[in-house]
C-alpha cells in the first residue's frame, strides 16, 4: 500500500523519516533532462558550426572569382586583338586607301565583334 504525500507535513504525520528518504534518493537519468554538469559543458564548449555551408559559400566565391578572372582575360585579349588589327591596318595602309579605325562593337547578349573598315 503506497501513501500519497503532498508535502513534508503529511510525511511527518505518517511517521516517515525524511532524512533517510533524501539520503537514499538517486538521480533518475533521462535523455531529455540535463544535469548541471552537462549544461555547463554545453555552455563552456558549444558544438562547432557545420562546415558544409561554409565550404559551399567558399566554393561559390572561388567560382565567381574565376569567372571574373576569365572575363578580364577575355577583355584583355580583345583589347590586344584590336590594337594588333589597328597596327596591321596602319602598316598596310597604301597612299590611295582611305582608312577608318577598327572599332569594337559590344552587345551585352552577343559576343564582341570587331568591324574593321578598309575602303579602297
C-alpha positions in Angstrom: 0.0 0.0 0.0 1.5 3.3 -1.0 0.9 6.6 0.7 0.0 9.7 -1.2 2.1 12.5 0.4 1.6 16.1 -0.9 4.2 17.8 1.4 6.6 17.3 4.4 3.7 17.8 6.9 1.9 14.7 5.5 5.2 12.7 5.7 5.7 13.9 9.3 2.1 12.8 10.3 2.7 9.4 8.6 5.9 8.9 10.6 8.2 8.7 7.6 11.9 9.6 8.2 12.6 12.3 5.5 16.3 12.3 6.2 16.5 8.6 5.2 14.4 9.2 2.1 16.6 12.1 1.0 19.8 10.2 1.6 18.6 7.2 -0.4 17.3 9.4 -3.3 19.1 9.0 -6.6 19.1 10.8 -9.9 16.9 9.1 -12.4 18.6 9.6 -15.8 16.6 10.7 -18.8 17.8 11.6 -22.3 15.8 14.9 -22.3 16.9 16.0 -18.8 20.3 17.6 -18.4 22.3 17.7 -15.2 24.1 20.9 -14.3 27.5 19.5 -15.2 26.2 18.5 -18.7 24.6 22.0 -19.1 27.9 23.6 -18.0 29.8 21.5 -20.5 27.5 22.6 -23.4 27.7 26.3 -22.5 31.5 26.2 -22.0 32.3 24.2 -25.1 29.5 24.6 -27.7 29.4 22.3 -30.7 31.3 23.7 -33.7 29.1 25.1 -36.6 28.6 22.8 -39.5 31.3 23.1 -42.2 29.3 22.3 -45.2 27.5 25.7 -45.7 30.8 27.4 -45.2 32.6 25.2 -47.7 29.8 25.8 -50.3 30.0 29.5 -49.7 33.8 29.4 -50.2 33.4 27.3 -53.4 30.8 29.8 -54.8 33.1 32.7 -54.0 36.0 31.0 -55.8 33.9 30.1 -58.8 32.7 33.8 -59.1 36.3 34.9 -58.7 37.4 32.5 -61.5 34.6 33.8 -63.8 35.7 37.4 -63.1 39.3 36.5 -63.9 38.2 34.8 -67.2 36.1 37.8 -68.2 39.1 40.1 -67.5 41.4 37.9 -69.6 38.9 37.9 -72.4 38.7 41.7 -72.3 42.5 41.9 -72.3 42.7 39.6 -75.3 40.1 41.6 -77.2 41.9 44.8 -76.5 45.2 43.3 -77.7 43.5 42.0 -80.8 42.0 45.4 -81.5 45.4 47.0 -81.2 47.0 44.4 -83.5 44.4 44.9 -86.1 44.9 48.6 -85.9 48.6 48.2 -86.3 48.1 45.9 -89.2 45.9 48.4 -90.9 48.4 51.2 -90.3 51.2 49.0 -91.7 49.2 48.0 -94.8 47.9 51.5 -95.4 48.5 52.5 -99.0 48.6 56.1 -100.3 45.4 55.6 -102.2 43.5 54.0 -99.4 41.1 55.7 -97.1 41.3 54.4 -93.5 38.8 54.0 -90.8 39.8 52.9 -87.3 39.0 49.5 -86.1 36.2 50.0 -83.6 35.0 47.3 -81.2 31.2 47.0 -81.0 29.8 45.2 -78.0 26.4 44.0 -77.2 25.6 42.5 -73.8 23.8 39.5 -75.2 26.3 38.7 -78.0 30.0 38.1 -78.2 32.2 41.1 -79.0 32.5 41.7 -82.7 35.1 43.8 -84.5 34.3 45.7 -87.5 37.3 47.0 -89.4 36.6 49.1 -92.4 39.2 49.4 -95.1 37.8 51.0 -98.2 39.8 51.3 -101.3 
